[in-house]
């Protein structure tokens, strides 16, 4: 039977896993799943002893990447649920493996550990230049970048708490489409231009958009690349859905292409024409 890439790598890992077990390892070694795939990749790369057991099982990292997570929330700074928790854990785990990792999120409150970068830029929204400004902190080998704008910081009287997207659970602020479209554009400025540790991440990067709040990031990358082929030349994008109930659907508005500063074809590509609205 034909195997997909993940199962093929896991199958390739079997001899190495058996050898480690025969060698007296007391650690329970996975026979399937991501860990087994990692072993298989190491075997495929030519490592003769891909498993190292030193208190815990590990395999060599074959290549290190620049990875950016764009997210509407990240614990412990902001959280309404599982998205914030996931963004608290996954970036740290990847940074621990040696990758250069950034998380970009709105600055909903005045986070005591985040400091003004002094960096200013702008993005085009509705034909006007909207200022872009960032705060930053570096924790557990991860760059946390916060987009500083009144549309986030001044939305709630007092601490934002769980009122990140609306006045109560399940309800949106009226301008969510525009404020998070702005956020997506600002995140790309941080990736491309914000110097962190002396250098910006640039375009040799893997960008992971999380849930609807950052879902326009891949679209903006594509639109900017189409307009200027030298931009985002080495960039890969992915979309990670944490909760399919919340889909970020908004009523269609004439002139949205001008608001987002993209050709109409992009608006057509994200417009749903179904009678059923979920979430």
N, C-alpha and C positions, 0 to 999 in steps of 0.2 A: 504494500500500500504506500502511496505517496505521503510523505510527511511534510508538514509545514516547517518553516525555519526553526521555530522554538523547539518543537519535538525532535527535530533532527539533531540540534545541538545537545538536547538532553540525552538522546540515545548515544551520541558521541562521548558523553561524559561518563557513561556507565563503567568502562574499564578503570578509569581513574578513581571513581568513587569506590569501586570494589577493591582496588589496590590500597587505598587509604584505610579501608576497614580491615583488610588483611594485615596491614602494618601495625595494628594494635590501637588505632584511634578509638577513643571512648566517646567521641563526639558523634551524635546522630547526624548522619549526612543525608541531605535531601536527594531523592531519586527523580524528582520532577519539579516543575515550577521555575521561577526566575533564578534561584541559586544554582540549580542543575544546568540551566542554560549558560550561566556565567562560566561554569567549569568547562562545558562543551566548547565555548568560544576560546578559552585558554588552550584547550587541547588542539583546536583547529589552528591556532596561532603558532603551535610548535613547542609549547611548554611541556617538558617531560614530567615535571612534578607540579601540576597546577594548583594542588590543594596544600595549604599550609595551616597546620593546626597548632596554634600557640595560645591556648586558652580559649580561642574561638576559631572557627573555620573561615578561611579567606582565600581568594584567588587574585592573581595579579591584575591590575588595571592596565589594559592594553593601550588605551589612548585617553588623554584628558581633554575635556571640553570646557567651553564657556557656556553656561546654561543660565537662562533668565526666566524666572516665573513672574508673569504679570497676573495680579490677583486683586479682587475687590476687598480682600481681608487677609490678615496674617496674624495668628496668635503669637505672642501674648498682647500685641498692640491693638488688634481689632479682631472681633470674632462674633459671628452669629450662629455658627454651627460647624459642620464637618469640614467645610472649605478652609476656614481659618486654622483648624487643627492640622489638616493635611499640609498646609503651607508652613506650619511650624516645624513639621518633622521631615518631610522629603528633602527640602533644600539642604538642611543640616547633614542628612545622611549622605547626599551626593558630594557635599563639600568635604566630608570626612574621607571620601574615597580619592580625593585629590583634585576634583574638578573646581573650576572657578565659578562661583554661583552668586547670582543676584536675585533678590525679590523686589519687585516694584509694586507699591500699593498706595492708595490715597492716605493723606495725613488728616485723619478725622479729628484727632485731638493733639494736644501739645505733649508729645512723647518725651519724657525727661531724658531718655538715652539717645535721642536723635538730635543731631546738630545741623545748623544751617550750613549748606555747602557754599553759599555765596555765588552759586551758579544761576544765571538767568538766561532764558531763551524765549522762544515764542512758537506757537503753532497757529495755523489758519483755521478759524471757525467762523462760518457765515460771512466770509469775505473780510474778516478783521483779524488782526494779530492778537491772540490771547496769550498773556504771559505764562511762562513755565518756570517753576522754581522748585528746588528739591532740598529735603533734609535727608540725613544719612547716618546710619550707625553700622558698625561691623561687629558681629557676634558669632561665635562658634564657626568662624571661617566663612561666614555668609555676609554679603553686602545687602543691607536693607535700605532701600531708597523710597522715600515718601514724597508723593506729588503734593506740593503745598499750594492750595488754591482755596479762596473763600467758599466755593461751591461744595467743598468737603468740610473744611474747618469750621465754618460759621453756619452750618445747617441746623444744628441742634443746640439749644440753650443748655450749657453744662456739658458733661461727658456724653459722648455719643452712645455708649453702651451698645445695644443691639439695633439702634435706629440708624443703620448705615445706608439702607436703601429706601426706607419709608418711615412714616410716623408710627407705624405699628406693623406687626408680622403680616406678610402677605399683601401689603399695600405699598405702591411705589410713590416716590416723590415725582411730581409732575414733570420735572426736567431730567429724569434719569437717563433718557436716551442721549441727550446732549452732554450731560456731565460725564458720563462714562465713555462717550465717544472722545471727548476732550482728554480723559484719562488715558485712553489707548494711545492717542497721538503723543501725549507727554511722555509716556513710557518709552516710546521709540526714541525720543530725544535723549532720555537717560541712557539708553543702551548705546546709542551712537556717539554721543558727545560728552557725557559727564565723566570727567577724570576721577577715577577711584584707585587709590594706591599708586597714583602717578600716571595711569593710562586708562582710557575709556575701553569698554568692552568692544566697541566697533561692530563690524558686520559679520565677523567670523564667530557666529554665535547660534545656539539653539534656543529659540524662544517658545516657551510653553504658555499658552493662554488658558486661563482657568475660568470656567463657567461664563455666563452671558456678559458679565461686567467687562471682560477683556476680550470678548469674542471677535471684536472688530480689528484686533491687532494683525492677524494674518491678512485681512483684506487691505489694511493700510500699507503693510509691507509690500504686497503685490502691486498696489496702485502706485506707490512711490518708485518701485523698481521699473514699472512700465513707463513711467514718466522720465526716469533717469536710470538707464540700465546699469550704471556704475554703483547705484545705491543697493545695499542689502545683497550684494552679489554672492556672498558666502553664507547667507542666513537660511536656516531651516526653521519652519514653524510647525507647531502642533497644537491641537485644541484638546483639553482635558475636561470632560463633563463630570462634575461631582454630584449634581442633583438635577435630574432632567425635569423635575416639576417646575423649577423656575427657569423660564426660557428667554426672558428679556424681550418679549414681543410688545411692540408699541404700534399704535395706529399710524398708518401711512400718512405722511405729510408731503404735499407738493413742495418742491424746492429743497428736499433733503440732500440731494447731491451737492447743491451749493453750500448748504450748511456744513456738510462734512468735507467739502472741497475735493470731491472725487467725481469721475465721469459717471453718467447715469447708469451705465452698464453694471456698475458695482452695486448700486441701490437695487436694480432689478434682480441681481443675483441673490440678495438677502431678503427679498420681499416674499412673504407667504401669501398665497391666495386660497387658503383653506377656510371653510366656514367655522371650524371648531378651534377654539382657543383653550389651551390647557395651561394651568398654572397662573 
